[in-house]
Amino acid sequence: MSAVYRVVILVTSFGILFGFSTASIAGVLDKVIRTLSMSTFESEVLVTALVAGSFIGAVIAGILSGRLGRRKTLFIAVAVAAPGFALMLFVPAYTPLIGARLLVGLAVGLSSMVVPMYAAEATPSRHRGAVVSIFQLAVTAGIMLAYGVAFAFSDARWELILGSGLAIVLLCTVSIFLLPESPRWLLAQGDSDAAARAAKDLGLLQELSLVTERPSSARGFDWSAIRRGSTVAVLVLCAALFVLQNLSGIDGILYYAPTIFQELGFSAGSAALAATFGLGIANFLATLVALNLVDRAGRRPLLIGGSVAMVLGLGITVAATLLDHPWLGLAGLCIYIVSFALSLGPLPYVLMSELFPTAIREQGIAVASATSWLFNGLIALTFLSLVEGAGLTGAMGLFMAVCVLSTVVAIFFVPETRAVSLETIESNVVRGKSLRWLGI
């Protein structure tokens, strides 16, 4: 099996784990609320518990992956995910469920940072954008799987639906054994022989030969490296893209989709779940298209065009709430989801894996990922309250304004990095090129 396919298996497995873990609660939340007699705030805390764990995982991911390596960090991720899913399956009570979602969130946070970084480091530059984007495709596949399971087994116990993530953890574990450690990380440790063997296995000997000096492997945040060239600007841009990604409303829609469709006028139960599943299918298919475009159309055009289309989709959704037209609302959300999947969904992961210099790659990606999870948690913890206070119209209008801001950032600051080697990008960053021109 070729190295690229083995990397794809790893990326796909952990992406599915990410998507299923975050979205599985949506299809069973009503059941859990009834069974455990939860208030609105308790429901938001339950949803946010996984996000809180993911934030912690993202914060420590840079330290762990820098000291232990990418593979060992991923082994830690599956080691904490397994007991989390087991708790969901066998201990269906509120407090243990909070703890279980924290554990699974920790695993998701670790892998959300390490997997895109490993994929970027272990894939030839001509395939890098597509392979890293597969992570987001797999996330959408996991979301679709979670929605589909909830819809197909709507009469099943919610513990079985949530706990079925154990099977995905097994797939992730197998995928780690198929690959060597990142050759760039090994080179940073001074183990050039092991780096050469890993690079040969991954088909990266030619690209690795372009590295003229041993990369740094900082144990803490390398302040001397971050002051070099455009590195601070890269850090701000990557963090900003994740802030925009989350504040665009995607997390509220994914976590609470059945509730949104009920607000739009769909009946509770199977109708809302069916509409939610349809949204998941649209998300997956659009991300599949993005996978084929990211290394053809480029990063900038997709991010600019996708952000504009997201504004349109949310505008249609707002109109649907005012006109009391549920099917128009479904159409608007589908346009939004498709556009997100082509732009703000995969591209922040691609860009963060490409733009950070080697010396602070672990720490920089950890900061960007942690920022993502922090704002993800903000939306998860406040979405139901926001809808209760401002209505669905006000919530969608707020998200639409964020998508306008995303368009502005993409036009003025996002570079085009398609088919450019990591070493060339790093050289441009160190030389202090402006953000817009880092890929040239």
TORKOL-4160 file (C-alpha; in steps of 0.2 Angstrom, whole numbers, padded with zeros to 4 digits, m for minus):
440
<pt num="1" X="0000" Y="0000" Z="0000"/>
<pt num="2" X="0007" Y="0017" Z="m0005"/>
<pt num="3" X="0012" Y="0029" Z="0009"/>
<pt num="4" X="m0001" Y="0042" Z="0003"/>
<pt num="5" X="m0015" Y="0030" Z="0005"/>
<pt num="6" X="m0009" Y="0025" Z="0022"/>
<pt num="7" X="m0008" Y="0043" Z="0028"/>
<pt num="8" X="m0026" Y="0045" Z="0021"/>
<pt num="9" X="m0032" Y="0030" Z="0031"/>
<pt num="10" X="m0025" Y="0038" Z="0047"/>
<pt num="11" X="m0032" Y="0055" Z="0043"/>
<pt num="12" X="m0049" Y="0047" Z="0038"/>
<pt num="13" X="m0050" Y="0037" Z="0054"/>
<pt num="14" X="m0047" Y="0052" Z="0066"/>
<pt num="15" X="m0058" Y="0063" Z="0056"/>
<pt num="16" X="m0072" Y="0051" Z="0058"/>
<pt num="17" X="m0069" Y="0050" Z="0076"/>
<pt num="18" X="m0069" Y="0069" Z="0077"/>
<pt num="19" X="m0085" Y="0071" Z="0067"/>
<pt num="20" X="m0095" Y="0057" Z="0076"/>
<pt num="21" X="m0089" Y="0062" Z="0093"/>
<pt num="22" X="m0095" Y="0080" Z="0091"/>
<pt num="23" X="m0111" Y="0077" Z="0082"/>
<pt num="24" X="m0118" Y="0061" Z="0090"/>
<pt num="25" X="m0126" Y="0071" Z="0104"/>
<pt num="26" X="m0137" Y="0081" Z="0092"/>
<pt num="27" X="m0148" Y="0066" Z="0087"/>
<pt num="28" X="m0151" Y="0060" Z="0105"/>
<pt num="29" X="m0151" Y="0076" Z="0115"/>
<pt num="30" X="m0170" Y="0076" Z="0117"/>
<pt num="31" X="m0170" Y="0058" Z="0123"/>
<pt num="32" X="m0155" Y="0062" Z="0135"/>
<pt num="33" X="m0165" Y="0078" Z="0142"/>
<pt num="34" X="m0180" Y="0067" Z="0145"/>
<pt num="35" X="m0171" Y="0053" Z="0153"/>
<pt num="36" X="m0160" Y="0063" Z="0164"/>
<pt num="37" X="m0173" Y="0078" Z="0167"/>
<pt num="38" X="m0160" Y="0091" Z="0162"/>
<pt num="39" X="m0163" Y="0110" Z="0161"/>
<pt num="40" X="m0158" Y="0121" Z="0146"/>
<pt num="41" X="m0141" Y="0125" Z="0155"/>
<pt num="42" X="m0138" Y="0107" Z="0160"/>
<pt num="43" X="m0140" Y="0102" Z="0141"/>
<pt num="44" X="m0128" Y="0116" Z="0136"/>
<pt num="45" X="m0115" Y="0110" Z="0149"/>
<pt num="46" X="m0117" Y="0092" Z="0143"/>
<pt num="47" X="m0114" Y="0097" Z="0125"/>
<pt num="48" X="m0100" Y="0109" Z="0130"/>
<pt num="49" X="m0091" Y="0096" Z="0140"/>
<pt num="50" X="m0084" Y="0087" Z="0125"/>
<pt num="51" X="m0078" Y="0104" Z="0118"/>
<pt num="52" X="m0070" Y="0108" Z="0135"/>
<pt num="53" X="m0060" Y="0092" Z="0134"/>
<pt num="54" X="m0055" Y="0096" Z="0116"/>
<pt num="55" X="m0049" Y="0113" Z="0122"/>
<pt num="56" X="m0038" Y="0105" Z="0135"/>
<pt num="57" X="m0032" Y="0092" Z="0122"/>
<pt num="58" X="m0027" Y="0106" Z="0109"/>
<pt num="59" X="m0018" Y="0116" Z="0123"/>
<pt num="60" X="m0007" Y="0101" Z="0128"/>
<pt num="61" X="m0005" Y="0093" Z="0110"/>
<pt num="62" X="0009" Y="0104" Z="0105"/>
<pt num="63" X="0019" Y="0100" Z="0121"/>
<pt num="64" X="0016" Y="0081" Z="0119"/>
<pt num="65" X="0019" Y="0080" Z="0100"/>
<pt num="66" X="0035" Y="0090" Z="0102"/>
<pt num="67" X="0042" Y="0079" Z="0116"/>
<pt num="68" X="0035" Y="0062" Z="0112"/>
<pt num="69" X="0032" Y="0063" Z="0093"/>
<pt num="70" X="0016" Y="0063" Z="0083"/>
<pt num="71" X="0013" Y="0044" Z="0084"/>
<pt num="72" X="0014" Y="0042" Z="0103"/>
<pt num="73" X="0003" Y="0057" Z="0105"/>
<pt num="74" X="m0010" Y="0049" Z="0094"/>
<pt num="75" X="m0009" Y="0033" Z="0104"/>
<pt num="76" X="m0012" Y="0043" Z="0120"/>
<pt num="77" X="m0028" Y="0050" Z="0111"/>
<pt num="78" X="m0035" Y="0033" Z="0108"/>
<pt num="79" X="m0031" Y="0027" Z="0125"/>
<pt num="80" X="m0041" Y="0041" Z="0133"/>
<pt num="81" X="m0055" Y="0040" Z="0120"/>
<pt num="82" X="m0059" Y="0021" Z="0123"/>
<pt num="83" X="m0064" Y="0023" Z="0142"/>
<pt num="84" X="m0074" Y="0038" Z="0137"/>
<pt num="85" X="m0085" Y="0029" Z="0125"/>
<pt num="86" X="m0086" Y="0014" Z="0137"/>
<pt num="87" X="m0093" Y="0026" Z="0151"/>
<pt num="88" X="m0106" Y="0032" Z="0139"/>
<pt num="89" X="m0111" Y="0014" Z="0135"/>
<pt num="90" X="m0112" Y="0007" Z="0152"/>
<pt num="91" X="m0115" Y="0022" Z="0164"/>
<pt num="92" X="m0130" Y="0032" Z="0158"/>
<pt num="93" X="m0130" Y="0045" Z="0172"/>
<pt num="94" X="m0127" Y="0064" Z="0170"/>
<pt num="95" X="m0111" Y="0066" Z="0180"/>
<pt num="96" X="m0102" Y="0051" Z="0172"/>
<pt num="97" X="m0109" Y="0057" Z="0155"/>
<pt num="98" X="m0100" Y="0073" Z="0158"/>
<pt num="99" X="m0084" Y="0064" Z="0162"/>
<pt num="100" X="m0085" Y="0053" Z="0147"/>
<pt num="101" X="m0088" Y="0067" Z="0135"/>
<pt num="102" X="m0073" Y="0076" Z="0143"/>
<pt num="103" X="m0062" Y="0061" Z="0140"/>
<pt num="104" X="m0068" Y="0059" Z="0122"/>
<pt num="105" X="m0065" Y="0078" Z="0120"/>
<pt num="106" X="m0047" Y="0077" Z="0126"/>
<pt num="107" X="m0044" Y="0064" Z="0112"/>
<pt num="108" X="m0052" Y="0074" Z="0099"/>
<pt num="109" X="m0043" Y="0089" Z="0104"/>
<pt num="110" X="m0026" Y="0080" Z="0103"/>
<pt num="111" X="m0030" Y="0073" Z="0086"/>
<pt num="112" X="m0037" Y="0088" Z="0079"/>
<pt num="113" X="m0020" Y="0097" Z="0081"/>
<pt num="114" X="m0008" Y="0082" Z="0078"/>
<pt num="115" X="m0017" Y="0073" Z="0063"/>
<pt num="116" X="m0017" Y="0088" Z="0051"/>
<pt num="117" X="0001" Y="0092" Z="0056"/>
<pt num="118" X="0007" Y="0074" Z="0053"/>
<pt num="119" X="m0002" Y="0074" Z="0036"/>
<pt num="120" X="0007" Y="0090" Z="0031"/>
<pt num="121" X="0024" Y="0083" Z="0036"/>
<pt num="122" X="0021" Y="0066" Z="0029"/>
<pt num="123" X="0014" Y="0070" Z="0012"/>
<pt num="124" X="0023" Y="0076" Z="m0004"/>
<pt num="125" X="0018" Y="0094" Z="m0008"/>
<pt num="126" X="0009" Y="0090" Z="m0023"/>
<pt num="127" X="m0004" Y="0080" Z="m0013"/>
<pt num="128" X="m0003" Y="0089" Z="0003"/>
<pt num="129" X="m0018" Y="0101" Z="0002"/>
<pt num="130" X="m0030" Y="0086" Z="m0003"/>
<pt num="131" X="m0023" Y="0074" Z="0010"/>
<pt num="132" X="m0025" Y="0087" Z="0024"/>
<pt num="133" X="m0042" Y="0092" Z="0017"/>
<pt num="134" X="m0047" Y="0074" Z="0019"/>
<pt num="135" X="m0047" Y="0077" Z="0038"/>
<pt num="136" X="m0061" Y="0089" Z="0036"/>
<pt num="137" X="m0070" Y="0077" Z="0023"/>
<pt num="138" X="m0069" Y="0063" Z="0036"/>
<pt num="139" X="m0075" Y="0075" Z="0050"/>
<pt num="140" X="m0091" Y="0078" Z="0039"/>
<pt num="141" X="m0092" Y="0059" Z="0036"/>
<pt num="142" X="m0092" Y="0056" Z="0055"/>
<pt num="143" X="m0105" Y="0069" Z="0057"/>
<pt num="144" X="m0116" Y="0061" Z="0043"/>
<pt num="145" X="m0113" Y="0044" Z="0052"/>
<pt num="146" X="m0119" Y="0051" Z="0068"/>
<pt num="147" X="m0134" Y="0059" Z="0061"/>
<pt num="148" X="m0138" Y="0043" Z="0051"/>
<pt num="149" X="m0136" Y="0032" Z="0065"/>
<pt num="150" X="m0148" Y="0043" Z="0076"/>
<pt num="151" X="m0161" Y="0043" Z="0062"/>
<pt num="152" X="m0160" Y="0025" Z="0057"/>
<pt num="153" X="m0160" Y="0019" Z="0075"/>
<pt num="154" X="m0172" Y="0032" Z="0082"/>
<pt num="155" X="m0180" Y="0019" Z="0093"/>
<pt num="156" X="m0163" Y="0012" Z="0100"/>
<pt num="157" X="m0156" Y="0017" Z="0117"/>
<pt num="158" X="m0146" Y="0033" Z="0117"/>
<pt num="159" X="m0132" Y="0025" Z="0126"/>
<pt num="160" X="m0129" Y="0013" Z="0112"/>
<pt num="161" X="m0129" Y="0027" Z="0099"/>
<pt num="162" X="m0116" Y="0037" Z="0109"/>
<pt num="163" X="m0106" Y="0022" Z="0114"/>
<pt num="164" X="m0104" Y="0015" Z="0097"/>
<pt num="165" X="m0089" Y="0027" Z="0094"/>
<pt num="166" X="m0079" Y="0013" Z="0102"/>
<pt num="167" X="m0078" Y="0005" Z="0085"/>
<pt num="168" X="m0071" Y="0020" Z="0077"/>
<pt num="169" X="m0057" Y="0021" Z="0091"/>
<pt num="170" X="m0052" Y="0003" Z="0086"/>
<pt num="171" X="m0050" Y="0009" Z="0068"/>
<pt num="172" X="m0040" Y="0024" Z="0073"/>
<pt num="173" X="m0028" Y="0013" Z="0083"/>
<pt num="174" X="m0025" Y="0001" Z="0068"/>
<pt num="175" X="m0021" Y="0016" Z="0057"/>
<pt num="176" X="m0007" Y="0022" Z="0068"/>
<pt num="177" X="0002" Y="0006" Z="0066"/>
<pt num="178" X="0003" Y="0008" Z="0047"/>
<pt num="179" X="0014" Y="0023" Z="0047"/>
<pt num="180" X="0031" Y="0028" Z="0054"/>
<pt num="181" X="0035" Y="0044" Z="0064"/>
<pt num="182" X="0036" Y="0060" Z="0055"/>
<pt num="183" X="0053" Y="0062" Z="0047"/>
<pt num="184" X="0053" Y="0081" Z="0050"/>
<pt num="185" X="0050" Y="0078" Z="0069"/>
<pt num="186" X="0064" Y="0064" Z="0069"/>
<pt num="187" X="0076" Y="0077" Z="0060"/>
<pt num="188" X="0071" Y="0089" Z="0074"/>
<pt num="189" X="0077" Y="0077" Z="0087"/>
<pt num="190" X="0094" Y="0075" Z="0078"/>
<pt num="191" X="0090" Y="0057" Z="0072"/>
<pt num="192" X="0094" Y="0059" Z="0054"/>
<pt num="193" X="0095" Y="0040" Z="0051"/>
<pt num="194" X="0078" Y="0037" Z="0057"/>
<pt num="195" X="0072" Y="0052" Z="0048"/>
<pt num="196" X="0079" Y="0046" Z="0032"/>
<pt num="197" X="0071" Y="0029" Z="0034"/>
<pt num="198" X="0054" Y="0037" Z="0038"/>
<pt num="199" X="0056" Y="0049" Z="0023"/>
<pt num="200" X="0060" Y="0034" Z="0011"/>
<pt num="201" X="0045" Y="0025" Z="0018"/>
<pt num="202" X="0034" Y="0040" Z="0015"/>
<pt num="203" X="0042" Y="0045" Z="m0002"/>
<pt num="204" X="0049" Y="0061" Z="0005"/>
<pt num="205" X="0068" Y="0059" Z="0002"/>
<pt num="206" X="0069" Y="0072" Z="m0011"/>
<pt num="207" X="0059" Y="0085" Z="m0001"/>
<pt num="208" X="0068" Y="0082" Z="0015"/>
<pt num="209" X="0084" Y="0084" Z="0006"/>
<pt num="210" X="0079" Y="0103" Z="0004"/>
<pt num="211" X="0081" Y="0105" Z="0023"/>
<pt num="212" X="0098" Y="0113" Z="0025"/>
<pt num="213" X="0098" Y="0114" Z="0043"/>
<pt num="214" X="0091" Y="0104" Z="0058"/>
<pt num="215" X="0074" Y="0110" Z="0062"/>
<pt num="216" X="0072" Y="0116" Z="0080"/>
<pt num="217" X="0061" Y="0106" Z="0092"/>
<pt num="218" X="0057" Y="0118" Z="0106"/>
<pt num="219" X="0051" Y="0111" Z="0123"/>
<pt num="220" X="0042" Y="0127" Z="0127"/>
<pt num="221" X="0036" Y="0142" Z="0116"/>
<pt num="222" X="0051" Y="0147" Z="0106"/>
<pt num="223" X="0050" Y="0166" Z="0108"/>
<pt num="224" X="0065" Y="0169" Z="0098"/>
<pt num="225" X="0057" Y="0160" Z="0083"/>
<pt num="226" X="0041" Y="0168" Z="0084"/>
<pt num="227" X="0049" Y="0185" Z="0083"/>
<pt num="228" X="0057" Y="0181" Z="0066"/>
<pt num="229" X="0049" Y="0188" Z="0050"/>
<pt num="230" X="0031" Y="0186" Z="0048"/>
<pt num="231" X="0028" Y="0172" Z="0061"/>
<pt num="232" X="0017" Y="0183" Z="0073"/>
<pt num="233" X="0006" Y="0188" Z="0058"/>
<pt num="234" X="0005" Y="0169" Z="0053"/>
<pt num="235" X="m0001" Y="0165" Z="0071"/>
<pt num="236" X="m0014" Y="0179" Z="0072"/>
<pt num="237" X="m0020" Y="0174" Z="0054"/>
<pt num="238" X="m0022" Y="0155" Z="0059"/>
<pt num="239" X="m0031" Y="0159" Z="0075"/>
<pt num="240" X="m0042" Y="0172" Z="0067"/>
<pt num="241" X="m0047" Y="0159" Z="0054"/>
<pt num="242" X="m0053" Y="0147" Z="0067"/>
<pt num="243" X="m0062" Y="0161" Z="0077"/>
<pt num="244" X="m0071" Y="0165" Z="0061"/>
<pt num="245" X="m0074" Y="0146" Z="0057"/>
<pt num="246" X="m0083" Y="0144" Z="0074"/>
<pt num="247" X="m0092" Y="0161" Z="0075"/>
<pt num="248" X="m0099" Y="0158" Z="0058"/>
<pt num="249" X="m0112" Y="0147" Z="0067"/>
<pt num="250" X="m0107" Y="0130" Z="0061"/>
<pt num="251" X="m0105" Y="0122" Z="0079"/>
<pt num="252" X="m0122" Y="0128" Z="0084"/>
<pt num="253" X="m0130" Y="0121" Z="0068"/>
<pt num="254" X="m0121" Y="0104" Z="0070"/>
<pt num="255" X="m0124" Y="0102" Z="0089"/>
<pt num="256" X="m0142" Y="0108" Z="0089"/>
<pt num="257" X="m0148" Y="0104" Z="0071"/>
<pt num="258" X="m0164" Y="0095" Z="0076"/>
<pt num="259" X="m0169" Y="0110" Z="0088"/>
<pt num="260" X="m0165" Y="0122" Z="0073"/>
<pt num="261" X="m0177" Y="0113" Z="0062"/>
<pt num="262" X="m0190" Y="0112" Z="0075"/>
<pt num="263" X="m0188" Y="0131" Z="0076"/>
<pt num="264" X="m0190" Y="0133" Z="0057"/>
<pt num="265" X="m0206" Y="0123" Z="0058"/>
<pt num="266" X="m0202" Y="0105" Z="0055"/>
<pt num="267" X="m0211" Y="0093" Z="0067"/>
<pt num="268" X="m0201" Y="0086" Z="0082"/>
<pt num="269" X="m0195" Y="0068" Z="0080"/>
<pt num="270" X="m0192" Y="0059" Z="0063"/>
<pt num="271" X="m0195" Y="0075" Z="0052"/>
<pt num="272" X="m0182" Y="0085" Z="0061"/>
<pt num="273" X="m0170" Y="0070" Z="0062"/>
<pt num="274" X="m0172" Y="0067" Z="0043"/>
<pt num="275" X="m0169" Y="0086" Z="0039"/>
<pt num="276" X="m0153" Y="0085" Z="0050"/>
<pt num="277" X="m0147" Y="0069" Z="0041"/>
<pt num="278" X="m0150" Y="0078" Z="0024"/>
<pt num="279" X="m0139" Y="0092" Z="0030"/>
<pt num="280" X="m0126" Y="0080" Z="0035"/>
<pt num="281" X="m0126" Y="0072" Z="0017"/>
<pt num="282" X="m0125" Y="0089" Z="0010"/>
<pt num="283" X="m0110" Y="0093" Z="0021"/>
<pt num="284" X="m0101" Y="0077" Z="0016"/>
<pt num="285" X="m0104" Y="0079" Z="m0003"/>
<pt num="286" X="m0098" Y="0097" Z="m0003"/>
<pt num="287" X="m0083" Y="0093" Z="0007"/>
<pt num="288" X="m0079" Y="0079" Z="m0006"/>
<pt num="289" X="m0080" Y="0092" Z="m0020"/>
<pt num="290" X="m0068" Y="0103" Z="m0010"/>
<pt num="291" X="m0056" Y="0089" Z="m0009"/>
<pt num="292" X="m0055" Y="0089" Z="m0028"/>
<pt num="293" X="m0053" Y="0108" Z="m0029"/>
<pt num="294" X="m0041" Y="0113" Z="m0015"/>
<pt num="295" X="m0026" Y="0108" Z="m0025"/>
<pt num="296" X="m0033" Y="0114" Z="m0041"/>
<pt num="297" X="m0043" Y="0130" Z="m0038"/>
<pt num="298" X="m0032" Y="0135" Z="m0024"/>
<pt num="299" X="m0035" Y="0141" Z="m0006"/>
<pt num="300" X="m0039" Y="0159" Z="m0009"/>
<pt num="301" X="m0053" Y="0157" Z="m0022"/>
<pt num="302" X="m0062" Y="0144" Z="m0012"/>
<pt num="303" X="m0061" Y="0154" Z="0004"/>
<pt num="304" X="m0067" Y="0170" Z="m0004"/>
<pt num="305" X="m0081" Y="0162" Z="m0014"/>
<pt num="306" X="m0086" Y="0151" Z="0000"/>
<pt num="307" X="m0088" Y="0165" Z="0012"/>
<pt num="308" X="m0099" Y="0175" Z="0001"/>
<pt num="309" X="m0110" Y="0160" Z="m0002"/>
<pt num="310" X="m0111" Y="0157" Z="0016"/>
<pt num="311" X="m0118" Y="0175" Z="0018"/>
<pt num="312" X="m0131" Y="0171" Z="0005"/>
<pt num="313" X="m0136" Y="0155" Z="0013"/>
<pt num="314" X="m0138" Y="0162" Z="0030"/>
<pt num="315" X="m0148" Y="0177" Z="0023"/>
<pt num="316" X="m0160" Y="0165" Z="0015"/>
<pt num="317" X="m0162" Y="0156" Z="0032"/>
<pt num="318" X="m0166" Y="0173" Z="0040"/>
<pt num="319" X="m0179" Y="0176" Z="0027"/>
<pt num="320" X="m0186" Y="0159" Z="0030"/>
<pt num="321" X="m0188" Y="0162" Z="0049"/>
<pt num="322" X="m0197" Y="0179" Z="0044"/>
<pt num="323" X="m0209" Y="0171" Z="0031"/>
<pt num="324" X="m0212" Y="0155" Z="0042"/>
<pt num="325" X="m0206" Y="0144" Z="0027"/>
<pt num="326" X="m0197" Y="0128" Z="0034"/>
<pt num="327" X="m0192" Y="0121" Z="0017"/>
<pt num="328" X="m0184" Y="0138" Z="0012"/>
<pt num="329" X="m0174" Y="0137" Z="0029"/>
<pt num="330" X="m0168" Y="0120" Z="0024"/>
<pt num="331" X="m0162" Y="0126" Z="0007"/>
<pt num="332" X="m0153" Y="0141" Z="0015"/>
<pt num="333" X="m0144" Y="0130" Z="0028"/>
<pt num="334" X="m0139" Y="0118" Z="0014"/>
<pt num="335" X="m0132" Y="0132" Z="0004"/>
<pt num="336" X="m0123" Y="0138" Z="0020"/>
<pt num="337" X="m0116" Y="0120" Z="0024"/>
<pt num="338" X="m0111" Y="0117" Z="0006"/>
<pt num="339" X="m0101" Y="0134" Z="0006"/>
<pt num="340" X="m0094" Y="0131" Z="0023"/>
<pt num="341" X="m0088" Y="0114" Z="0017"/>
<pt num="342" X="m0079" Y="0122" Z="0002"/>
<pt num="343" X="m0071" Y="0135" Z="0012"/>
<pt num="344" X="m0070" Y="0139" Z="0031"/>
<pt num="345" X="m0072" Y="0120" Z="0035"/>
<pt num="346" X="m0056" Y="0113" Z="0028"/>
<pt num="347" X="m0045" Y="0128" Z="0023"/>
<pt num="348" X="m0040" Y="0133" Z="0041"/>
<pt num="349" X="m0033" Y="0116" Z="0044"/>
<pt num="350" X="m0024" Y="0116" Z="0027"/>
<pt num="351" X="m0017" Y="0134" Z="0030"/>
<pt num="352" X="m0011" Y="0131" Z="0048"/>
<pt num="353" X="m0002" Y="0115" Z="0043"/>
<pt num="354" X="0007" Y="0124" Z="0030"/>
<pt num="355" X="0011" Y="0142" Z="0036"/>
<pt num="356" X="0020" Y="0139" Z="0053"/>
<pt num="357" X="0039" Y="0137" Z="0053"/>
<pt num="358" X="0046" Y="0121" Z="0059"/>
<pt num="359" X="0053" Y="0129" Z="0075"/>
<pt num="360" X="0036" Y="0133" Z="0082"/>
<pt num="361" X="0025" Y="0121" Z="0072"/>
<pt num="362" X="0019" Y="0111" Z="0086"/>
<pt num="363" X="0016" Y="0126" Z="0098"/>
<pt num="364" X="0008" Y="0137" Z="0084"/>
<pt num="365" X="m0004" Y="0124" Z="0078"/>
<pt num="366" X="m0008" Y="0120" Z="0096"/>
<pt num="367" X="m0013" Y="0139" Z="0099"/>
<pt num="368" X="m0023" Y="0139" Z="0083"/>
<pt num="369" X="m0032" Y="0123" Z="0088"/>
<pt num="370" X="m0035" Y="0129" Z="0106"/>
<pt num="371" X="m0042" Y="0145" Z="0100"/>
<pt num="372" X="m0054" Y="0135" Z="0088"/>
<pt num="373" X="m0060" Y="0124" Z="0103"/>
<pt num="374" X="m0062" Y="0140" Z="0114"/>
<pt num="375" X="m0074" Y="0148" Z="0103"/>
<pt num="376" X="m0082" Y="0131" Z="0098"/>
<pt num="377" X="m0086" Y="0130" Z="0117"/>
<pt num="378" X="m0093" Y="0148" Z="0117"/>
<pt num="379" X="m0106" Y="0144" Z="0104"/>
<pt num="380" X="m0110" Y="0127" Z="0111"/>
<pt num="381" X="m0113" Y="0134" Z="0129"/>
<pt num="382" X="m0123" Y="0149" Z="0123"/>
<pt num="383" X="m0132" Y="0144" Z="0107"/>
<pt num="384" X="m0149" Y="0138" Z="0115"/>
<pt num="385" X="m0149" Y="0153" Z="0126"/>
<pt num="386" X="m0145" Y="0164" Z="0111"/>
<pt num="387" X="m0160" Y="0157" Z="0101"/>
<pt num="388" X="m0171" Y="0159" Z="0117"/>
<pt num="389" X="m0166" Y="0177" Z="0119"/>
<pt num="390" X="m0164" Y="0184" Z="0101"/>
<pt num="391" X="m0174" Y="0171" Z="0091"/>
<pt num="392" X="m0167" Y="0161" Z="0077"/>
<pt num="393" X="m0168" Y="0176" Z="0066"/>
<pt num="394" X="m0156" Y="0186" Z="0077"/>
<pt num="395" X="m0144" Y="0171" Z="0079"/>
<pt num="396" X="m0143" Y="0168" Z="0060"/>
<pt num="397" X="m0141" Y="0187" Z="0057"/>
<pt num="398" X="m0126" Y="0187" Z="0069"/>
<pt num="399" X="m0118" Y="0172" Z="0061"/>
<pt num="400" X="m0120" Y="0181" Z="0044"/>
<pt num="401" X="m0111" Y="0196" Z="0049"/>
<pt num="402" X="m0096" Y="0185" Z="0054"/>
<pt num="403" X="m0096" Y="0177" Z="0037"/>
<pt num="404" X="m0095" Y="0195" Z="0029"/>
<pt num="405" X="m0079" Y="0197" Z="0040"/>
<pt num="406" X="m0072" Y="0181" Z="0034"/>
<pt num="407" X="m0074" Y="0187" Z="0016"/>
<pt num="408" X="m0064" Y="0203" Z="0020"/>
<pt num="409" X="m0050" Y="0193" Z="0029"/>
<pt num="410" X="m0049" Y="0181" Z="0015"/>
<pt num="411" X="m0047" Y="0195" Z="0002"/>
<pt num="412" X="m0034" Y="0205" Z="0011"/>
<pt num="413" X="m0024" Y="0193" Z="0021"/>
<pt num="414" X="m0024" Y="0175" Z="0015"/>
<pt num="415" X="m0010" Y="0169" Z="0004"/>
<pt num="416" X="m0011" Y="0156" Z="m0010"/>
<pt num="417" X="0000" Y="0141" Z="m0005"/>
<pt num="418" X="m0006" Y="0128" Z="m0018"/>
<pt num="419" X="0009" Y="0116" Z="m0023"/>
<pt num="420" X="0022" Y="0126" Z="m0013"/>
<pt num="421" X="0034" Y="0116" Z="m0002"/>
<pt num="422" X="0034" Y="0119" Z="0016"/>
<pt num="423" X="0052" Y="0124" Z="0016"/>
<pt num="424" X="0048" Y="0138" Z="0003"/>
<pt num="425" X="0034" Y="0144" Z="0013"/>
<pt num="426" X="0045" Y="0144" Z="0029"/>
<pt num="427" X="0058" Y="0154" Z="0020"/>
<pt num="428" X="0046" Y="0167" Z="0015"/>
<pt num="429" X="0039" Y="0168" Z="0033"/>
<pt num="430" X="0057" Y="0170" Z="0040"/>
<pt num="431" X="0061" Y="0183" Z="0027"/>
<pt num="432" X="0046" Y="0193" Z="0033"/>
<pt num="433" X="0035" Y="0193" Z="0018"/>
<pt num="434" X="0018" Y="0200" Z="0021"/>
<pt num="435" X="0004" Y="0187" Z="0024"/>
<pt num="436" X="m0004" Y="0189" Z="0007"/>
<pt num="437" X="0012" Y="0184" Z="m0003"/>
<pt num="438" X="0019" Y="0170" Z="0008"/>
<pt num="439" X="0016" Y="0157" Z="m0006"/>
<pt num="440" X="0026" Y="0166" Z="m0019"/>
